[in-house]
Amino acid sequence: MAELAPDDPQTIGRYRLLSRLGAGGMGRVYLARSEGGRTVAVKLIKAELAAEDEFRSRFRLEVEAARRVGERWTAPVLDADTEAENPWVATGYIAGPSLEQVVSRQGALPENSVRTLAYGLSSALLDIHGAGIVHRDLKPSNVLVTIDGPRVIDFGIVRALDALPESTMTGTGVVVGSPSYMSPEQIRAQQVTPASDVFCMGSVLAFAATGRTPFGSEGGGIHAVMFRIAQEDPDLEGVEEPLRGLIASCLAKDPAERPAPEDVIAGVQPISTGTAAAPWLPATLIAELGRHAVQLLDTDTPPSGSGAPEVPGGTAASEAHTSALPRSGAHNSGGSQAGSTAGSQQGPGESGQSAAFSGPERVPASRRPRNRVLLGVVAAAVVAGVAFAASGAELPLLGSEKAGSKQSSDIPESYVGTWSGEVERDGEPTGQHRRFVVSRGKIGEVVANSISLGTDYECKSDGKLVSAGTSIELDTKVVTSVPENKCSALGSHTLTRRSDSTLRWSAAGRTATLHRVPEPERLPKEYLGDWTRPLPGGGEQTLRIKQVEAGSMSVRMVSEAPDEHCEANSDIFSVGGAGEPVRLGPPRIDKDASTGECLTGPSAALEAQDGRLVRTFEEIGKEFAYTKAN
């Protein structure tokens, strides 16, 4: 720890700075204390990075994703202000050295310690990947050593750098990933997946077991190291079986041949002997960890002479982006929570399975190949099912079934109901739509269901009440994704009452004015019935529209062509009216009722025009006209 310099701030947000932990390509990291006395690590982003719109946008998303990662094996995100002039993020603090420091000072760890390390790192990756994040920079300096196990830090703000132009990255000296611990995919600029983290974990375990990197030192040339990672076998001399085979499997060149984190856990799972387990670290190292904890307790006040002003925009948590309340998976459980003692801490927030979150709740997953023909162009079926009833979450019924007496609810009565609106970013429409059904309930309960509708996806989430007052804050979890594996909840959502008929929604830099939807929701009569259109290759497509009912708001589509029969359903996002069209979610094929390829299309709008029904695909600028069936 170093004393604060004259140009360091005294406070960031609600945190009083105690000392500087380090600095890196992203910014500076400080040891700090909250108003309640909790010790945290605060990363302050460099001004030149904060000036990049693409970086700031990615930073918002990655912080929200990182909030969802559990704290048992990682550093939980406790607070952040992504909209400050200099954005910052606060995580819990771990009173322990990095694995790099431990091995450099004390040498290779014994086999039992490496097995426990493998167990902890794999468990951390399960939590990180489960939140839709890929770490991308797992290395010894990003693994902190504590008496009760390892902790992983920096799971992802480095991901935000991917969006920056090359000139900016070069100018700030930023490199995404550490050459000695990169995966072959990163070196070859190929798609980075959770399997890439497993390779990096293998390199970390090899370093812990041998005291050296498995592909040579960067002192011999970075390009030589990268070549060996991509082409040669690792140096595992001195590592005995079965640990040697486990590490070698993690370092397979082909991502498909690497074990999943749960497979590694199964391979190193301790065998119960009925007696107390021995400490996972050598006695000398445990003693050093104790001394480090004492040093932390002595760091009570900031050094004198650090009179720099507070960070602009950081005096209070912004309602839409920060909260003093712990997030899910980041509650205060004492001193073993996460943080960083290493100057290399980059911060949380990685989501690297795909290029970016391109919708409010899109998962970082590789994009599927674009359909050759849209549903209905050759003969496909559109859209299915029980809208608002995914995974057992029946939205229209939620408020009445869970309400109980109004006195038992923490939700202000003015928020209860159905709300819908168009999503904006910086005042400009994004083409996405957001819908909430808010019910009565207590803090900690699911009180809302949310639908995010994009041009080619539909995400349904449950919202748990975190706080209620002048606004209500929700922590969301995805329950349904169309297409599959495309959605990931943004985490914290804020709803603020503007009038009897409007709410203001905000999450991860996006906003919407939500208008109250009159109940009961009813489709205009001119939309009801069976509608048909001929298919270009022969055959006919039928669109069957019935009046909506609680728990069942969908359109059935049947396409009969010479070589295939396709059936599907499309959720009705909104029933239209007041000049607005009926909006449909993307198709979901009924596989049991269909034969043939049955390709699907994107979201669509329906409008009744002069006795016809027009279905418009805004994303591709196409529309289909249907006539009333006899």
C-alpha positions, 0 to 999 in steps of 0.5 A, spaced: 500 500 500 502 506 498 500 513 501 495 518 497 499 522 492 497 530 492 493 529 486 489 523 489 482 524 491 480 524 498 473 521 497 470 517 491 462 517 492 461 515 499 467 512 500 473 515 504 480 513 501 485 510 505 491 509 501 493 507 493 493 499 492 496 500 485 495 503 478 494 500 471 492 501 464 484 502 466 486 507 472 488 507 479 485 502 485 484 505 492 483 502 499 477 505 502 472 505 507 464 506 506 460 510 511 459 504 515 466 502 516 466 496 510 473 496 507 473 496 499 477 497 493 475 502 489 477 503 481 477 510 478 477 509 471 482 514 467 479 520 464 482 518 457 478 512 457 472 515 460 471 520 454 470 514 449 463 513 448 464 506 446 468 504 453 463 508 457 457 504 454 461 497 455 463 499 462 455 500 464 453 493 461 459 490 464 458 493 471 451 490 471 453 483 469 458 483 474 453 485 480 450 478 478 456 474 480 456 470 487 461 472 492 464 465 495 470 465 490 470 472 487 470 479 488 463 482 489 461 489 486 458 493 491 457 500 488 459 504 482 457 510 478 458 509 471 455 516 469 460 520 473 465 524 470 470 519 472 467 512 472 468 508 478 466 501 481 467 499 488 468 491 490 469 488 497 476 488 499 480 481 500 486 481 505 490 477 502 496 477 497 496 475 490 498 468 487 503 471 483 506 474 490 505 468 494 509 463 489 514 468 487 516 469 494 515 462 497 516 457 491 511 452 488 505 450 492 504 443 494 499 438 491 494 439 496 494 446 495 494 446 488 488 441 488 484 446 492 486 452 488 483 448 482 477 447 486 476 454 488 478 457 481 473 452 477 468 454 482 469 461 481 468 460 473 462 457 474 459 463 478 462 468 472 460 464 466 453 463 470 452 470 469 454 471 462 461 473 463 468 470 460 474 473 464 479 473 459 484 475 463 485 470 469 492 470 471 496 469 478 496 476 479 488 476 479 487 470 484 488 472 491 490 468 496 486 467 503 486 462 509 479 460 507 481 459 499 482 463 493 478 469 490 478 471 483 478 478 481 478 483 475 472 478 472 471 483 466 472 491 466 478 489 461 472 487 456 470 494 455 476 495 452 474 491 446 470 496 443 475 502 443 479 504 436 486 501 436 489 508 436 486 509 443 488 502 445 495 503 443 495 510 446 493 508 453 498 502 453 492 497 454 493 490 452 487 485 453 490 479 456 496 477 459 501 474 454 503 468 458 496 466 460 492 467 454 489 462 450 490 460 443 484 463 441 486 470 444 492 469 440 489 468 434 484 473 435 478 468 434 472 467 438 473 467 446 468 463 450 468 460 457 473 454 454 478 460 454 478 461 461 479 454 462 485 454 458 488 460 462 486 456 469 490 451 466 496 456 466 495 458 473 495 451 476 501 450 472 505 456 475 502 454 482 505 447 481 512 449 478 513 456 480 514 457 472 509 459 467 508 453 462 510 456 456 516 460 458 518 467 460 516 473 457 523 475 458 525 471 452 520 475 448 513 475 448 512 473 441 516 466 442 511 465 448 505 466 444 507 462 439 509 456 444 502 457 447 499 456 440 503 450 437 507 447 443 506 442 449 506 446 456 512 444 460 509 440 466 516 437 468 515 436 476 508 435 476 505 428 478 499 425 476 493 425 477 494 433 477 499 433 471 493 430 467 488 435 469 492 441 468 494 438 461 487 437 459 485 444 461 491 446 456 488 442 450 489 447 444 482 445 441 477 448 446 472 442 445 477 438 448 478 442 455 474 440 461 468 444 463 469 447 470 464 442 473 469 436 471 475 439 474 471 440 480 469 433 480 476 431 479 479 435 485 473 434 490 476 432 497 474 425 499 471 426 506 475 422 511 470 423 517 476 428 520 477 435 520 481 437 513 488 440 514 489 447 512 490 448 504 496 452 505 503 451 508 503 454 515 508 459 514 504 462 509 498 462 513 502 466 518 504 471 513 496 472 511 495 473 519 500 479 519 497 482 512 490 482 516 493 486 522 496 491 517 489 492 514 486 493 521 492 498 522 490 502 516 484 506 519 485 513 517 488 516 510 495 519 510 496 527 512 497 531 506 492 528 501 487 534 500 485 533 493 478 535 492 473 529 491 472 526 484 467 530 480 460 527 479 462 522 485 459 525 491 453 521 491 450 514 488 446 516 482 439 512 483 439 509 476 446 506 476 449 505 484 446 503 490 448 503 497 444 497 498 448 490 497 446 487 490 444 480 490 450 475 491 454 481 494 451 482 501 456 483 507 458 477 510 465 480 513 472 480 512 473 475 507 469 478 502 473 480 495 477 486 493 484 487 491 491 488 494 494 487 487 496 494 483 493 490 477 486 490 479 482 491 473 475 491 476 469 487 474 464 486 469 467 481 463 462 479 458 466 476 452 462 470 449 460 475 443 461 482 441 457 485 445 450 486 449 446 489 443 439 489 446 437 490 453 438 483 456 441 480 450 446 474 453 453 474 451 453 468 446 455 467 439 450 469 434 446 464 430 447 464 423 442 468 419 436 464 417 436 463 409 429 465 409 424 468 413 418 464 416 413 465 412 417 467 406 418 459 404 413 456 409 415 457 416 411 458 422 411 464 427 410 465 434 408 461 440 405 460 446 403 463 452 406 470 452 407 472 459 407 465 462 414 463 461 417 458 466 411 458 470 411 466 471 404 468 469 404 475 469 397 478 468 395 473 474 401 475 478 399 481 482 392 478 484 395 472 486 401 474 490 398 481 493 395 479 499 392 485 503 395 492 501 398 493 507 403 487 507 406 490 500 412 494 500 410 497 493 406 503 493 400 502 490 401 507 484 406 502 481 401 496 481 399 494 474 402 493 467 406 498 463 409 499 456 414 504 453 419 505 447 427 504 450 431 510 449 439 511 449 441 518 450 434 521 448 434 517 441 430 511 440 433 504 440 428 500 436 427 496 443 421 496 447 420 494 455 414 492 458 413 491 466 407 488 470 408 490 477 404 486 483 404 488 490 409 484 495 415 485 500 422 486 499 426 480 497 420 477 493 419 477 486 414 483 485 415 484 477 415 481 470 419 484 465 419 483 457 424 486 453 422 486 445 428 487 440 428 486 433 430 479 433 429 477 440 424 477 446 427 476 453 422 475 459 425 476 466 422 476 474 424 482 478 425 481 485 424 488 490 431 490 492 428 497 495 422 501 495 421 509 496 421 515 491 423 509 486 423 502 486 429 498 485 429 491 482 434 485 481 432 481 475 433 474 473 432 471 466 426 466 465 425 465 458 429 467 452 427 467 444 431 465 441 434 460 446 441 463 450 440 470 447 438 473 453 442 476 460 438 480 465 441 487 466 441 486 474 438 493 477 432 496 474 429 503 477 422 505 476 420 512 478 413 514 478 412 521 474 404 521 474 398 517 475 399 514 468 407 514 467 413 511 470 420 512 468 425 506 467 432 506 467 438 500 467 445 500 464 444 507 461 438 505 457 431 509 459 424 509 457 417 512 459 412 507 461 405 508 460 400 505 464 396 499 459 389 499 460 386 493 463 383 488 461 387 488 455 383 486 449 385 486 441 381 490 437 375 486 434 378 487 426 384 483 428 381 477 430 380 470 426 384 466 421 388 470 416 391 467 410 396 468 404 399 464 399 407 462 400 412 463 394 413 456 393 406 454 393 402 452 399 399 457 404 400 460 411 395 461 416 395 466 422 390 465 427 388 470 432 384 469 438 382 474 443 387 475 449 386 472 456 390 472 462 396 467 461 395 466 454 397 472 449 399 469 443 398 468 435 398 461 432 401 460 425 401 454 421 404 454 414 403 448 409 408 447 403 409 442 398 415 439 402 414 441 410 409 443 415 410 448 420 407 451 426 409 456 431 407 461 436 408 468 437 407 472 443 403 478 443 407 484 446 402 489 446 395 489 443 395 496 440 390 501 440 391 509 439 395 509 433 400 503 435 400 497 432 399 490 435 407 488 436 409 480 436 415 477 439 420 473 434 417 466 432 418 459 437 417 453 433 412 447 435 417 442 434 412 436 435 407 439 430 412 441 425 416 437 419 421 440 415 426 446 416 421 451 418 426 457 419 423 463 423 423 470 422 424 476 427 419 480 431 413 484 427 408 489 427 401 487 425 396 492 423 389 492 420 388 496 413 382 496 409 380 489 411 387 486 410 392 484 416 399 487 414 405 483 418 411 488 418 418 486 419 421 493 421 428 490 421 429 488 414 423 492 411 419 487 409 411 486 410 406 480 408 399 482 407 393 477 409 386 476 407 380 474 412 379 466 411 372 464 409 
